[in-house]
Amino acid sequence: MSEINAVTFSSHAARAKGAMFFAVFGGAWLMLWNQLAMHGNRLGYLIIAVLGLTLFGMAVQRHRLYKPYADEDSPETKKTGRMFYLINAAQWIIILIARNALVNLGLADWIIPSVMLVVGLHFLPLAKLFNTPGLLWLGLVVSLFAIIYPFVLSQGAADPYGCLGAGVLLWGYAWLKLLGIPSVQNMSAV
């Protein structure tokens, strides 16, 4: 196999793995929207579950296809993994601190936009870490959405349609990641 194909296939595995995360977390935002806006509509949960599992399944299928080419044992990959975990740990710590501060200040309605903002901002260092410009754009769009929606939606910071927006953004990014990954390897190019 040529070096170019090995690098490309390894990239496909990493992109598919990212799409799995976006499928799960996008689905979580949509489930929260359904709970808040639709009062836990069972059909809504079913539709979100079917779409989310379909997206997740496509990502898993592509990840399995290209995982043998992923260089997961190199020192650089392990260092990147440690940094990923540190960035995510910092994200969750900031979310917990912000949540507690907002509750104590009587601003509980602002928890969801603040969580969304922290999630968006955490994509910025991840974009650099993984050398993925798309994550930079996703982070900027999610952050901007978190800042703007409380001032334009009818219920302000408490408007559940903010959760819908976050879920759609994450799922949309997952779909875009998967569109660039062939579902079958072109072995004639290997």
C-alpha positions as CSV (number, residue, x, y, z in Angstrom):
1,M,0.0,0.0,0.0
2,S,1.3,3.4,-0.8
3,E,2.1,5.9,2.0
4,I,-0.5,8.3,0.6
5,N,-3.3,5.8,0.8
6,A,-2.3,4.8,4.3
7,V,-2.4,8.4,5.5
8,T,-5.7,8.9,3.7
9,F,-7.3,5.8,5.1
10,S,-6.0,6.7,8.6
11,S,-7.6,10.1,8.2
12,H,-10.9,8.4,7.2
13,A,-10.8,6.4,10.4
14,A,-10.2,9.5,12.5
15,R,-13.0,11.4,10.8
16,A,-15.5,8.5,11.2
17,K,-14.5,8.3,14.9
18,G,-15.3,12.1,15.2
19,A,-18.6,11.6,13.5
20,M,-19.5,9.0,16.1
21,F,-19.0,11.6,18.9
22,F,-21.0,14.2,17.0
23,A,-23.9,11.7,16.4
24,V,-24.1,10.9,20.1
25,F,-23.8,14.5,21.4
26,G,-26.1,15.9,18.7
27,G,-28.7,13.3,19.6
28,A,-28.4,14.3,23.3
29,W,-29.1,18.0,22.4
30,L,-32.1,16.9,20.3
31,M,-33.4,14.7,23.1
32,L,-33.2,17.6,25.5
33,W,-35.0,19.8,22.9
34,N,-37.7,17.1,22.7
35,Q,-38.0,16.9,26.4
36,L,-38.3,20.7,26.9
37,A,-40.2,21.8,23.8
38,M,-42.3,18.7,23.1
39,H,-42.7,17.5,26.7
40,G,-41.1,14.2,26.0
41,N,-43.1,13.3,22.9
42,R,-42.5,9.6,22.3
43,L,-42.7,9.9,18.5
44,G,-40.0,12.7,18.8
45,Y,-37.8,10.4,20.8
46,L,-38.3,7.6,18.3
47,I,-37.4,9.8,15.3
48,I,-34.4,11.2,17.0
49,A,-33.3,7.7,18.1
50,V,-33.7,6.3,14.6
51,L,-31.9,9.2,12.9
52,G,-29.2,9.2,15.5
53,L,-28.6,5.5,15.4
54,T,-28.5,5.6,11.6
55,L,-25.9,8.4,11.7
56,F,-23.9,6.6,14.4
57,G,-24.1,3.3,12.5
58,M,-22.8,4.8,9.3
59,A,-19.9,6.3,11.3
60,V,-19.1,3.0,13.0
61,Q,-19.2,1.2,9.7
62,R,-16.7,3.6,8.1
63,H,-14.5,3.6,11.2
64,R,-14.3,-0.2,11.2
65,L,-13.5,-0.2,7.5
66,Y,-10.6,2.2,7.9
67,K,-9.4,1.5,11.5
68,P,-6.8,-1.1,10.4
69,Y,-4.9,1.8,8.8
70,A,-5.1,4.1,11.8
71,D,-1.8,4.6,13.5
72,E,-3.0,4.5,17.1
73,D,0.2,3.3,18.7
74,S,2.6,6.0,17.7
75,P,3.9,8.4,20.4
76,E,2.4,11.4,18.6
77,T,-1.1,9.8,18.5
78,K,-0.9,8.9,22.2
79,K,0.2,12.5,23.0
80,T,-2.7,13.8,20.9
81,G,-5.1,11.5,22.8
82,R,-3.8,12.8,26.2
83,M,-4.3,16.4,25.1
84,F,-7.8,15.5,23.8
85,Y,-8.7,14.1,27.3
86,L,-7.3,17.2,29.0
87,I,-9.3,19.6,26.8
88,N,-12.4,17.6,27.5
89,A,-11.8,17.4,31.2
90,A,-11.3,21.2,31.3
91,Q,-14.6,21.6,29.3
92,W,-16.6,19.6,31.9
93,I,-15.0,21.4,34.8
94,I,-15.8,24.8,33.3
95,I,-19.4,23.6,32.6
96,L,-19.9,22.5,36.2
97,I,-18.4,25.7,37.6
98,A,-20.6,27.8,35.2
99,R,-23.7,25.8,36.1
100,N,-23.2,26.3,39.8
101,A,-22.4,30.0,39.5
102,L,-25.5,30.6,37.3
103,V,-27.7,28.7,39.7
104,N,-26.3,30.6,42.7
105,L,-26.8,33.9,40.9
106,G,-30.4,33.1,40.1
107,L,-29.7,32.8,36.4
108,A,-30.5,29.2,35.8
109,D,-32.1,29.9,32.4
110,W,-28.6,30.7,31.2
111,I,-27.2,27.2,31.9
112,I,-28.0,25.8,28.4
113,P,-26.5,28.7,26.5
114,S,-23.4,28.7,28.7
115,V,-22.9,24.9,28.2
116,M,-23.4,25.4,24.5
117,L,-20.8,28.3,24.5
118,V,-18.3,26.2,26.4
119,V,-18.8,23.2,24.0
120,G,-18.4,25.5,21.0
121,L,-15.2,27.1,22.5
122,H,-13.7,23.7,23.3
123,F,-13.7,22.9,19.5
124,L,-11.2,25.7,18.9
125,P,-8.2,24.0,20.6
126,L,-9.4,20.6,19.2
127,A,-9.2,22.1,15.7
128,K,-5.6,22.9,16.2
129,L,-4.8,19.6,18.0
130,F,-6.3,17.5,15.2
131,N,-5.3,19.9,12.4
132,T,-9.0,20.0,11.4
133,P,-10.1,23.4,10.1
134,G,-13.8,22.2,10.0
135,L,-13.7,22.0,13.8
136,L,-12.6,25.6,14.0
137,W,-15.7,26.6,11.9
138,L,-18.0,24.4,13.9
139,G,-16.7,25.9,17.2
140,L,-17.2,29.4,15.9
141,V,-20.7,28.7,14.6
142,V,-21.8,26.9,17.8
143,S,-20.3,29.6,20.0
144,L,-21.9,32.4,18.0
145,F,-25.3,30.5,18.0
146,A,-25.0,30.2,21.8
147,I,-24.4,33.9,22.2
148,I,-27.1,35.0,19.8
149,Y,-30.1,32.7,20.3
150,P,-31.0,33.9,23.8
151,F,-31.6,37.4,22.3
152,V,-33.6,36.3,19.2
153,L,-35.8,33.4,20.2
154,S,-39.1,34.1,22.0
155,Q,-38.3,32.6,25.3
156,G,-34.8,34.0,25.6
157,A,-32.1,31.9,27.2
158,A,-34.7,29.3,28.3
159,D,-36.0,28.7,24.7
160,P,-35.7,25.0,24.0
161,Y,-35.1,25.6,20.3
162,G,-31.6,26.5,21.2
163,C,-31.1,22.8,22.0
164,L,-32.6,22.0,18.6
165,G,-30.1,24.3,16.9
166,A,-27.1,22.8,18.7
167,G,-28.2,19.3,17.9
168,V,-28.8,20.1,14.2
169,L,-25.3,21.8,14.0
170,L,-23.6,18.7,15.5
171,W,-25.5,16.2,13.3
172,G,-24.9,18.4,10.3
173,Y,-21.2,18.4,11.0
174,A,-21.2,14.6,11.4
175,W,-23.0,14.2,8.1
176,L,-20.4,16.4,6.4
177,K,-17.6,14.4,7.9
178,L,-19.1,11.1,6.6
179,L,-19.8,12.5,3.1
180,G,-16.0,12.7,2.6
181,I,-15.4,9.1,3.6
182,P,-16.0,6.4,1.0
183,S,-18.2,3.6,2.3
184,V,-16.1,1.0,0.4
185,Q,-12.4,1.1,0.0
186,N,-11.2,1.5,-3.6
187,M,-8.6,-1.2,-3.5
188,S,-7.6,-0.6,-7.1
189,A,-6.0,2.7,-5.8
190,V,-4.0,0.9,-3.1
